[in-house]
Amino acid sequence: MASIYHKKKSPFWFIQFTDENGTRRNKSTPYRTDNPGDTVKARALRASMETKELTRSGGALDEGGWENWVEKFLERHCESTLTFERYKDAWKWLAFWLQAMRYASPRAITYRNALEYIDWRVNHKKKSGKKAGRNTAIFELKTFAMIMGEAVRLGHTNANPLASLRLRRDPPAKKPELTDLEITDIQKELKDEPEWLQISFDIALHTGCRLRETRIARDCVDLVENKITFAAPKGGEDRAFSIPMPTALRPLFERLFGDKKSKRELTLEFPFQPSRRWQQFFIRIKKPHLTFHCLRVTYVNRLRRAGVPREAAMRLVNHSSELIHQIYQRERVDDVAQWRDAVKFPAAGSAS
């Protein structure tokens, strides 16, 4: 299987793959390890090379079946590079399964054998020894349903047996809200960590933004009007929004961008797999139950407890759906303690 890796003295991603002659090769890519956009492209290249390897090794994905059109369709279908990467990674596993099962073309797919993919996927161990979750397998199967729909439109098969899968995902684990003590402990531990960890934590703590959104460009921070613009939030540029700059963050932005002679253009640059780096940090400080997204949950709940109207709170965290906003809210016992005696009944024995 193809893989990407980096060398200590090189700023570029390298890819290891098997060529048409069966020779294992290592090659440098033009994509930099310190650029998140380049990292996405490197992963997409890896997925593409893996698909070609699987096609050559098993011969199941022949020219008349999948290889000529699936990746081109996914590229046309996806508006953002991140979405394309996610679908392409899903197709990598689907192609592996198709090759293993010898399903050479869309005409070989039935509803029953597609459902078998879930069991195959959750029981297939990766090189790390880990297995995929059921929700991952369902997402990949829904991606396959989309691909099968395109197969019908292209005339590769007469019908899409996966048009209505009706598969229920497992409920995701609820992310906890951070306590004041946990926030203090994390801030202490972060003092000896890389700067990007410190900056991303501070920005998310005071804005509730997502991890990727903490990478903010200089021209999106207005120190005159005290305003921050999130130019590329979840959902793409169409969902860009601005918020008033929290007072607690102004010293940070002044340090980063206050000097006009400074060449710094971004609040931070992410390393490879920043979410995993955060996960490793929480495990290291013995708080494995936490994730970076807990900061968003914490911010939403504290807005509610501060009496901020729901419409204003949704605007501050860029929630367009009230249902999604409600999912983040956690009612603690203390939050409702004031209503303990709101309902009155006659005292026992008071009736005549």
KEKE-3310 file (N, C-alpha, C; in steps of 0.2 Angstrom, whole numbers, plus 5000, padded with zeros to 4 digits):
npx = (5004:5002:5011:5013:5027:5039:5055:5068:5076:5070:5058:5047:5034:5036:5033:5030:5028:5022:5027:5022:5029:5030:5040:5046:5045:5052:5049:5050:5038:5030:5024:5023:5027:5024:5013:4996:4987:4995:4997:4985:4984:4995:4990:4979:4986:4992:4981:4977:4987:4987:4975:4978:4987:4980:4971:4980:4986:4975:4967:4954:4947:4944:4947:4934:4927:4928:4940:4942:4934:4929:4937:4938:4925:4923:4931:4925:4913:4916:4917:4926:4944:4946:4935:4936:4947:4942:4932:4940:4948:4939:4935:4947:4947:4935:4938:4948:4941:4932:4941:4946:4934:4931:4923:4920:4913:4901:4889:4889:4886:4875:4862:4863:4876:4883:4880:4887:4899:4901:4903:4915:4923:4924:4931:4943:4959:4971:4988:4992:4986:4973:4955:4942:4928:4910:4902:4911:4912:4899:4898:4907:4901:4890:4896:4899:4886:4883:4893:4888:4876:4881:4887:4875:4870:4881:4879:4884:4878:4861:4853:4853:4856:4859:4852:4844:4849:4846:4853:4857:4867:4879:4876:4886:4899:4897:4905:4913:4911:4923:4930:4933:4945:4951:4954:4963:4973:4977:4982:4993:5001:5003:5013:5025:5024:5024:5022:5011:5001:4998:4993:4982:4974:4971:4964:4953:4947:4942:4933:4926:4929:4932:4946:4953:4950:4957:4968:4972:4972:4983:4977:4964:4962:4957:4964:4960:4946:4943:4940:4937:4939:4933:4938:4938:4928:4921:4911:4915:4920:4909:4902:4909:4912:4911:4917:4916:4931:4936:4941:4950:4958:4965:4978:4986:4984:4990:5003:5006:5003:5004:5016:5020:5031:5034:5034:5025:5011:5001:4991:4996:5004:4999:5005:5008:4993:4986:4975:4977:4989:4984:4976:4986:4992:4982:4981:4994:4994:4986:4972:4963:4950:4946:4944:4950:4938:4930:4932:4924:4911:4911:4912:4900:4890:4894:4891:4877:4874:4878:4868:4867:4857:4850:4850:4861:4871:4872:4876:4889:4896:4894:4883:4871:4860:4847:4845:4857:4864:4858:4862:4875:4873:4874:4865:4868:4867:4867:4863:4850:4846:4839:4826:4821:4810:4800:4787:4772:4764:4750:4753:4756:4743:4736:4723:4706)
npy = (4994:5011:5025:5040:5050:5060:5067:5071:5082:5088:5099:5094:5082:5064:5050:5033:5019:5006:5003:5001:4990:4982:4986:4993:5010:5026:5043:5060:5073:5088:5094:5103:5099:5108:5115:5115:5114:5108:5096:5090:5088:5079:5068:5065:5061:5050:5041:5040:5033:5021:5016:5013:5003:4993:4990:4985:4974:4965:4964:4965:4977:4982:4990:4992:4993:5001:5010:5020:5030:5034:5041:5053:5057:5059:5070:5080:5081:5086:5101:5106:5104:5097:5089:5082:5074:5067:5059:5052:5045:5036:5029:5022:5012:5006:5002:4993:4983:4979:4974:4963:4955:4952:4960:4965:4975:4988:4982:4970:4972:4971:4974:4966:4961:4973:4977:4968:4974:4982:4973:4967:4979:4984:4974:4973:4974:4988:4993:4998:4990:4994:4995:5000:5010:5007:5018:5024:5014:5015:5028:5027:5017:5024:5034:5025:5022:5034:5034:5023:5028:5037:5028:5023:5034:5035:5024:5011:5002:4996:5000:5007:4999:5003:5015:5018:5016:5016:5015:5016:5027:5024:5033:5047:5049:5059:5074:5081:5095:5107:5110:5123:5120:5110:5118:5127:5118:5113:5124:5126:5115:5117:5127:5122:5117:5116:5131:5132:5124:5131:5143:5139:5134:5145:5154:5146:5144:5156:5159:5148:5142:5130:5118:5119:5132:5140:5144:5159:5172:5186:5198:5196:5199:5213:5225:5238:5240:5230:5216:5200:5189:5174:5167:5155:5145:5129:5122:5130:5145:5152:5152:5161:5172:5186:5191:5200:5205:5196:5202:5196:5190:5200:5204:5193:5194:5206:5204:5194:5201:5214:5221:5230:5228:5215:5199:5189:5180:5172:5166:5154:5139:5123:5106:5090:5081:5088:5086:5073:5076:5084:5075:5066:5074:5076:5063:5062:5071:5065:5066:5059:5058:5070:5081:5092:5098:5099:5112:5120:5115:5119:5133:5136:5132:5140:5153:5152:5150:5163:5170:5174:5178:5165:5167:5176:5169:5158:5165:5169:5158:5152:5144:5138:5130:5127:5115:5109:5118:5115:5102:5104:5109:5107:5102:5105:5100:5111:5121:5120:5121:5132:5131:5121:5121:5126:5121:5120:5111:5106:5105:5090:5082:5094:5095:5097)
npz = (5000:4996:5004:5013:5019:5029:5029:5041:5037:5026:5019:5012:5007:5006:4995:4996:4985:4974:4958:4940:4937:4948:4957:4972:4976:4981:4982:4980:4984:4977:4988:5003:5020:5030:5026:5027:5016:5006:5012:5012:4998:4996:5003:4995:4984:4988:4991:4978:4972:4980:4976:4962:4964:4970:4960:4950:4957:4959:4948:4948:4947:4933:4917:4911:4922:4935:4937:4927:4929:4942:4951:4944:4944:4958:4960:4952:4959:4972:4981:4989:4993:5005:5007:4995:4998:5009:5003:4993:5001:5007:4995:4992:5002:4998:4985:4988:4995:4984:4975:4983:4984:4971:4963:4948:4941:4941:4939:4946:4959:4972:4984:4995:4995:4996:5009:5016:5016:5028:5039:5034:5034:5047:5053:5047:5050:5052:5047:5059:5068:5073:5071:5060:5064:5065:5061:5052:5042:5037:5032:5021:5014:5010:5002:4992:4987:4981:4971:4964:4959:4950:4941:4936:4929:4919:4912:4916:4923:4926:4937:4954:4967:4980:4983:4993:5008:5021:5034:5051:5060:5073:5089:5092:5104:5117:5119:5133:5144:5148:5164:5176:5183:5175:5164:5169:5172:5160:5153:5161:5158:5144:5143:5141:5129:5110:5101:5093:5098:5110:5105:5097:5107:5115:5107:5103:5116:5119:5109:5104:5092:5079:5077:5065:5062:5069:5063:5057:5046:5045:5039:5042:5055:5064:5072:5074:5073:5082:5078:5072:5058:5052:5039:5032:5037:5043:5031:5021:5011:5009:5021:5028:5042:5054:5070:5086:5093:5106:5122:5130:5120:5113:5118:5113:5099:5096:5100:5090:5078:5079:5076:5062:5054:5055:5047:5049:5044:5048:5061:5066:5061:5056:5061:5054:5055:5066:5074:5080:5086:5097:5103:5108:5116:5126:5131:5136:5147:5155:5153:5145:5141:5136:5121:5108:5103:5114:5119:5111:5115:5128:5127:5121:5130:5141:5136:5136:5150:5154:5150:5137:5122:5112:5098:5096:5102:5093:5082:5086:5086:5074:5071:5061:5062:5074:5080:5079:5087:5100:5103:5107:5120:5137:5151:5168:5185:5194:5186:5185:5198:5204:5201:5209:5218:5211:5208:5217:5230:5240:5257:5266:5274:5275:5270:5274)
capx = (5000:5006:5011:5017:5031:5043:5062:5069:5080:5067:5051:5043:5032:5039:5028:5032:5023:5024:5026:5019:5033:5031:5046:5044:5049:5052:5049:5048:5032:5031:5020:5027:5024:5021:5007:4990:4984:4999:4996:4979:4986:4999:4986:4975:4990:4993:4975:4977:4992:4985:4969:4981:4991:4975:4969:4985:4987:4970:4964:4946:4945:4947:4946:4927:4923:4929:4946:4942:4929:4927:4941:4936:4918:4923:4934:4920:4908:4918:4918:4932:4949:4946:4930:4938:4952:4939:4929:4945:4951:4934:4936:4953:4945:4930:4942:4952:4935:4930:4946:4946:4928:4931:4917:4924:4910:4895:4883:4890:4884:4868:4861:4865:4884:4885:4879:4893:4905:4901:4907:4922:4927:4925:4935:4949:4964:4975:4994:4993:4982:4967:4950:4937:4921:4904:4900:4916:4910:4893:4900:4911:4896:4885:4900:4898:4880:4884:4897:4884:4872:4885:4887:4869:4870:4885:4877:4888:4873:4854:4850:4857:4853:4861:4849:4841:4852:4843:4857:4857:4874:4879:4877:4893:4901:4896:4911:4912:4913:4929:4929:4938:4951:4954:4956:4969:4978:4979:4986:5000:5004:5004:5018:5031:5022:5025:5018:5004:4996:4996:4989:4975:4970:4968:4959:4946:4944:4938:4929:4923:4930:4935:4953:4956:4948:4962:4973:4969:4977:4984:4972:4957:4962:4957:4965:4957:4939:4942:4936:4940:4935:4935:4937:4937:4926:4917:4906:4919:4921:4902:4900:4913:4909:4916:4914:4920:4937:4936:4946:4956:4963:4968:4986:4989:4984:4994:5009:5007:5002:5005:5022:5019:5037:5034:5032:5021:5005:4996:4992:4999:5005:4998:5010:5005:4988:4985:4970:4980:4993:4980:4974:4992:4993:4978:4983:5000:4993:4981:4965:4961:4942:4945:4947:4950:4932:4927:4932:4918:4906:4912:4910:4892:4887:4895:4887:4870:4874:4879:4862:4867:4852:4852:4852:4867:4876:4873:4880:4896:4900:4893:4879:4865:4854:4846:4846:4865:4866:4856:4866:4881:4871:4874:4862:4871:4862:4868:4860:4842:4844:4835:4819:4820:4804:4795:4780:4770:4758:4747:4757:4753:4738:4732:4716:4701)
capy = (5000:5017:5029:5047:5051:5065:5066:5077:5088:5090:5102:5091:5075:5059:5045:5026:5016:5001:5005:4996:4984:4979:4989:4998:5016:5031:5048:5066:5076:5095:5096:5104:5096:5113:5118:5111:5113:5104:5090:5087:5086:5073:5062:5063:5058:5043:5038:5038:5028:5015:5013:5010:4997:4988:4988:4981:4968:4960:4964:4965:4984:4983:4996:4993:4993:5007:5014:5025:5036:5035:5047:5059:5059:5062:5077:5085:5081:5089:5108:5108:5099:5093:5084:5077:5070:5062:5054:5048:5040:5031:5025:5018:5006:5002:4998:4987:4978:4977:4969:4957:4951:4951:4963:4969:4981:4990:4977:4964:4975:4970:4977:4961:4961:4979:4977:4964:4978:4984:4968:4967:4985:4984:4968:4973:4978:4992:4992:5000:4985:4997:4994:5006:5010:5006:5024:5025:5010:5017:5034:5024:5014:5030:5036:5020:5023:5040:5032:5019:5033:5040:5022:5022:5039:5033:5018:5006:4997:4999:5002:5008:4995:5006:5021:5019:5011:5016:5013:5021:5027:5024:5039:5049:5050:5066:5078:5084:5102:5108:5113:5128:5117:5107:5123:5129:5112:5112:5130:5125:5110:5120:5131:5118:5114:5120:5137:5132:5121:5136:5148:5136:5133:5151:5156:5142:5144:5162:5160:5142:5140:5123:5118:5122:5139:5144:5147:5165:5176:5193:5203:5194:5202:5220:5228:5245:5239:5225:5212:5194:5186:5167:5167:5148:5140:5123:5124:5134:5152:5154:5152:5166:5176:5190:5192:5205:5202:5195:5206:5192:5188:5206:5204:5188:5196:5212:5201:5191:5205:5221:5224:5230:5225:5207:5195:5184:5181:5168:5165:5147:5134:5116:5101:5084:5078:5092:5083:5068:5079:5086:5069:5063:5079:5075:5057:5063:5075:5060:5068:5056:5059:5077:5082:5099:5100:5101:5119:5122:5113:5123:5140:5137:5132:5146:5158:5151:5152:5170:5174:5177:5175:5160:5169:5179:5163:5155:5169:5170:5151:5151:5138:5140:5126:5127:5108:5108:5122:5112:5096:5106:5112:5102:5105:5103:5100:5117:5125:5120:5121:5138:5129:5115:5122:5130:5118:5119:5106:5107:5101:5084:5083:5101:5095:5096)
capz = (5000:4996:5010:5013:5025:5029:5032:5045:5034:5020:5020:5007:5008:5001:4994:4994:4981:4970:4951:4936:4936:4954:4960:4977:4975:4985:4978:4984:4980:4977:4993:5009:5026:5034:5023:5027:5009:5002:5015:5009:4991:4997:5005:4989:4979:4991:4990:4971:4971:4983:4971:4956:4966:4971:4953:4947:4960:4959:4942:4948:4945:4926:4913:4910:4928:4940:4937:4922:4930:4949:4954:4940:4946:4965:4959:4950:4964:4978:4980:4993:4993:5011:5005:4990:5001:5013:4998:4990:5006:5007:4989:4993:5005:4994:4980:4991:4996:4977:4973:4987:4983:4964:4960:4943:4938:4945:4938:4950:4965:4975:4991:5000:4996:4999:5017:5019:5017:5034:5043:5031:5035:5054:5055:5044:5054:5048:5049:5066:5072:5074:5066:5058:5068:5061:5057:5046:5037:5034:5028:5015:5010:5007:4997:4987:4985:4977:4966:4960:4956:4944:4937:4932:4924:4914:4908:4918:4926:4925:4943:4960:4973:4986:4983:4999:5012:5028:5039:5056:5063:5081:5092:5094:5111:5119:5121:5139:5145:5152:5171:5177:5185:5169:5159:5172:5172:5153:5152:5164:5154:5138:5144:5139:5122:5104:5101:5089:5103:5115:5102:5095:5113:5118:5102:5103:5122:5119:5103:5103:5085:5078:5077:5059:5061:5073:5058:5055:5042:5047:5036:5045:5062:5063:5078:5075:5074:5087:5075:5069:5053:5050:5031:5029:5042:5041:5026:5015:5011:5009:5028:5032:5047:5058:5077:5089:5096:5114:5125:5132:5115:5110:5119:5109:5092:5096:5100:5083:5072:5081:5073:5055:5051:5056:5041:5051:5040:5050:5069:5067:5055:5059:5059:5051:5059:5072:5079:5083:5091:5102:5106:5111:5122:5132:5134:5140:5153:5159:5152:5138:5140:5132:5114:5107:5102:5120:5120:5108:5119:5134:5125:5119:5137:5145:5133:5138:5157:5154:5148:5130:5118:5108:5091:5097:5103:5087:5077:5088:5085:5067:5070:5057:5064:5081:5082:5080:5093:5106:5104:5111:5127:5143:5158:5174:5191:5196:5181:5186:5205:5206:5200:5213:5222:5207:5208:5224:5231:5247:5262:5268:5280:5276:5268:5279)
cpx = (5004:5006:5015:5021:5035:5050:5064:5072:5076:5060:5046:5040:5035:5033:5032:5027:5026:5022:5023:5023:5034:5036:5044:5049:5048:5053:5047:5042:5034:5027:5024:5023:5021:5015:5001:4987:4988:4998:4990:4980:4990:4995:4982:4980:4992:4987:4975:4981:4990:4979:4972:4984:4986:4972:4974:4986:4982:4967:4956:4943:4947:4945:4938:4923:4923:4934:4946:4938:4928:4930:4939:4929:4919:4926:4929:4915:4909:4919:4924:4937:4949:4941:4932:4943:4948:4935:4934:4948:4945:4934:4942:4951:4939:4933:4946:4947:4933:4935:4946:4940:4927:4925:4920:4920:4904:4889:4884:4888:4877:4868:4864:4873:4887:4885:4885:4899:4906:4905:4914:4926:4929:4930:4942:4954:4969:4982:4996:4990:4975:4962:4945:4931:4916:4902:4905:4914:4904:4894:4903:4905:4891:4889:4899:4892:4880:4888:4892:4879:4875:4886:4881:4869:4875:4884:4881:4884:4866:4851:4855:4854:4855:4857:4846:4843:4849:4847:4858:4864:4873:4880:4884:4894:4900:4903:4909:4914:4918:4927:4934:4945:4955:4957:4963:4975:4981:4984:4993:5004:5006:5010:5025:5030:5024:5020:5011:4999:4994:4991:4982:4971:4967:4963:4952:4943:4940:4933:4924:4924:4933:4943:4956:4955:4953:4967:4970:4974:4977:4979:4965:4957:4963:4958:4962:4950:4938:4938:4940:4936:4938:4933:4936:4934:4923:4912:4909:4918:4914:4899:4905:4909:4914:4913:4918:4925:4936:4942:4952:4961:4967:4976:4989:4989:4989:5002:5011:5007:5003:5011:5021:5025:5037:5031:5027:5014:4999:4997:4996:5000:5004:5004:5005:5000:4988:4980:4973:4985:4990:4978:4980:4993:4989:4979:4990:4999:4988:4974:4963:4954:4941:4947:4947:4943:4928:4927:4926:4911:4905:4910:4903:4889:4888:4892:4880:4869:4875:4873:4862:4861:4854:4854:4859:4873:4877:4877:4887:4900:4898:4889:4873:4859:4853:4846:4853:4867:4864:4860:4872:4880:4871:4871:4865:4866:4862:4864:4852:4841:4839:4828:4817:4813:4799:4788:4778:4764:4756:4751:4753:4749:4735:4725:4712:4697)
cpy = (5006:5021:5035:5047:5057:5064:5073:5083:5091:5093:5098:5084:5070:5054:5039:5023:5010:5003:4999:4989:4980:4981:4994:5004:5021:5038:5055:5069:5084:5098:5097:5102:5102:5117:5114:5109:5108:5097:5086:5084:5079:5067:5060:5059:5051:5039:5035:5033:5021:5012:5010:5004:4992:4985:4983:4974:4963:4959:4964:4972:4985:4989:4997:4994:4999:5012:5020:5031:5038:5041:5053:5062:5062:5069:5082:5086:5086:5096:5110:5102:5094:5087:5079:5072:5064:5057:5049:5043:5034:5026:5020:5012:5002:4999:4992:4981:4975:4972:4962:4952:4950:4954:4968:4975:4983:4985:4971:4966:4974:4973:4973:4961:4967:4980:4973:4968:4981:4980:4967:4973:4985:4979:4968:4977:4982:4990:4993:4995:4988:4995:5000:5005:5009:5012:5026:5021:5012:5023:5031:5021:5019:5033:5031:5021:5029:5038:5027:5023:5036:5034:5021:5028:5038:5027:5011:5000:5000:5002:5003:5005:4998:5013:5023:5014:5010:5013:5018:5021:5026:5031:5041:5050:5057:5069:5082:5092:5103:5112:5119:5125:5113:5112:5126:5124:5112:5118:5129:5120:5112:5124:5128:5115:5118:5126:5136:5129:5127:5141:5145:5136:5140:5154:5152:5143:5151:5164:5154:5140:5133:5124:5121:5129:5143:5147:5153:5169:5183:5198:5201:5196:5209:5223:5235:5244:5233:5219:5206:5191:5179:5166:5160:5143:5134:5125:5128:5141:5155:5155:5157:5170:5180:5190:5197:5202:5201:5199:5202:5190:5194:5206:5199:5191:5202:5209:5197:5196:5212:5225:5224:5228:5218:5204:5190:5185:5177:5167:5159:5143:5127:5111:5095:5082:5082:5089:5077:5070:5081:5080:5066:5068:5077:5068:5058:5067:5071:5063:5065:5056:5066:5076:5090:5102:5102:5108:5122:5121:5118:5130:5141:5136:5138:5153:5158:5153:5159:5174:5176:5174:5170:5162:5172:5174:5160:5159:5169:5163:5149:5144:5141:5136:5126:5120:5107:5111:5118:5106:5098:5108:5106:5105:5102:5103:5107:5122:5126:5120:5126:5136:5123:5115:5126:5127:5117:5115:5108:5102:5095:5085:5090:5100:5093:5090)
cpz = (5000:5003:5009:5020:5024:5032:5036:5042:5028:5022:5016:5009:5003:5001:4992:4991:4977:4962:4947:4935:4943:4959:4966:4976:4980:4981:4981:4980:4981:4983:5000:5015:5031:5031:5023:5020:5005:5006:5013:5002:4991:4999:4999:4984:4982:4990:4982:4969:4974:4978:4965:4958:4967:4965:4950:4950:4960:4952:4942:4946:4938:4923:4912:4916:4932:4938:4932:4924:4937:4952:4951:4943:4953:4964:4957:4955:4970:4977:4984:4993:4999:5010:5000:4993:5005:5008:4995:4995:5007:5001:4989:4996:5001:4988:4982:4992:4989:4974:4976:4985:4975:4961:4955:4940:4942:4944:4943:4957:4967:4982:4996:5001:4998:5006:5020:5020:5024:5039:5040:5034:5043:5057:5052:5048:5049:5050:5057:5071:5074:5069:5065:5062:5063:5057:5051:5041:5033:5030:5021:5011:5007:5002:4991:4983:4980:4971:4961:4956:4950:4939:4933:4927:4918:4910:4910:4921:4925:4931:4949:4965:4980:4987:4989:5004:5019:5033:5045:5059:5070:5083:5094:5101:5112:5122:5128:5139:5149:5159:5171:5179:5179:5164:5162:5171:5165:5151:5155:5160:5147:5138:5141:5132:5117:5104:5098:5094:5108:5111:5100:5101:5115:5113:5103:5110:5122:5114:5102:5096:5085:5077:5071:5058:5065:5069:5055:5052:5045:5045:5039:5053:5062:5070:5079:5077:5079:5084:5072:5064:5052:5043:5028:5034:5039:5036:5020:5016:5011:5016:5032:5036:5051:5065:5080:5093:5103:5117:5128:5127:5112:5112:5114:5102:5091:5096:5093:5078:5073:5077:5066:5051:5051:5049:5043:5047:5043:5058:5070:5061:5059:5057:5056:5057:5066:5077:5083:5088:5097:5107:5111:5117:5128:5135:5139:5147:5157:5159:5146:5136:5136:5125:5113:5106:5108:5122:5117:5112:5125:5132:5124:5126:5141:5142:5136:5146:5158:5152:5141:5126:5113:5101:5091:5098:5097:5082:5079:5086:5078:5066:5066:5059:5072:5084:5084:5087:5100:5108:5108:5119:5132:5149:5164:5180:5193:5192:5182:5194:5207:5205:5204:5216:5218:5207:5215:5224:5238:5251:5264:5275:5280:5274:5273:5278)
residu = (MET:ALA:SER:ILE:TYR:HIS:LYS:LYS:LYS:SER:PRO:PHE:TRP:PHE:ILE:GLN:PHE:THR:ASP:GLU:ASN:GLY:THR:ARG:ARG:ASN:LYS:SER:THR:PRO:TYR:ARG:THR:ASP:ASN:PRO:GLY:ASP:THR:VAL:LYS:ALA:ARG:ALA:LEU:ARG:ALA:SER:MET:GLU:THR:LYS:GLU:LEU:THR:ARG:SER:GLY:GLY:ALA:LEU:ASP:GLU:GLY:GLY:TRP:GLU:ASN:TRP:VAL:GLU:LYS:PHE:LEU:GLU:ARG:HIS:CYS:GLU:SER:THR:LEU:THR:PHE:GLU:ARG:TYR:LYS:ASP:ALA:TRP:LYS:TRP:LEU:ALA:PHE:TRP:LEU:GLN:ALA:MET:ARG:TYR:ALA:SER:PRO:ARG:ALA:ILE:THR:TYR:ARG:ASN:ALA:LEU:GLU:TYR:ILE:ASP:TRP:ARG:VAL:ASN:HIS:LYS:LYS:LYS:SER:GLY:LYS:LYS:ALA:GLY:ARG:ASN:THR:ALA:ILE:PHE:GLU:LEU:LYS:THR:PHE:ALA:MET:ILE:MET:GLY:GLU:ALA:VAL:ARG:LEU:GLY:HIS:THR:ASN:ALA:ASN:PRO:LEU:ALA:SER:LEU:ARG:LEU:ARG:ARG:ASP:PRO:PRO:ALA:LYS:LYS:PRO:GLU:LEU:THR:ASP:LEU:GLU:ILE:THR:ASP:ILE:GLN:LYS:GLU:LEU:LYS:ASP:GLU:PRO:GLU:TRP:LEU:GLN:ILE:SER:PHE:ASP:ILE:ALA:LEU:HIS:THR:GLY:CYS:ARG:LEU:ARG:GLU:THR:ARG:ILE:ALA:ARG:ASP:CYS:VAL:ASP:LEU:VAL:GLU:ASN:LYS:ILE:THR:PHE:ALA:ALA:PRO:LYS:GLY:GLY:GLU:ASP:ARG:ALA:PHE:SER:ILE:PRO:MET:PRO:THR:ALA:LEU:ARG:PRO:LEU:PHE:GLU:ARG:LEU:PHE:GLY:ASP:LYS:LYS:SER:LYS:ARG:GLU:LEU:THR:LEU:GLU:PHE:PRO:PHE:GLN:PRO:SER:ARG:ARG:TRP:GLN:GLN:PHE:PHE:ILE:ARG:ILE:LYS:LYS:PRO:HIS:LEU:THR:PHE:HIS:CYS:LEU:ARG:VAL:THR:TYR:VAL:ASN:ARG:LEU:ARG:ARG:ALA:GLY:VAL:PRO:ARG:GLU:ALA:ALA:MET:ARG:LEU:VAL:ASN:HIS:SER:SER:GLU:LEU:ILE:HIS:GLN:ILE:TYR:GLN:ARG:GLU:ARG:VAL:ASP:ASP:VAL:ALA:GLN:TRP:ARG:ASP:ALA:VAL:LYS:PHE:PRO:ALA:ALA:GLY:SER:ALA:SER)
# end
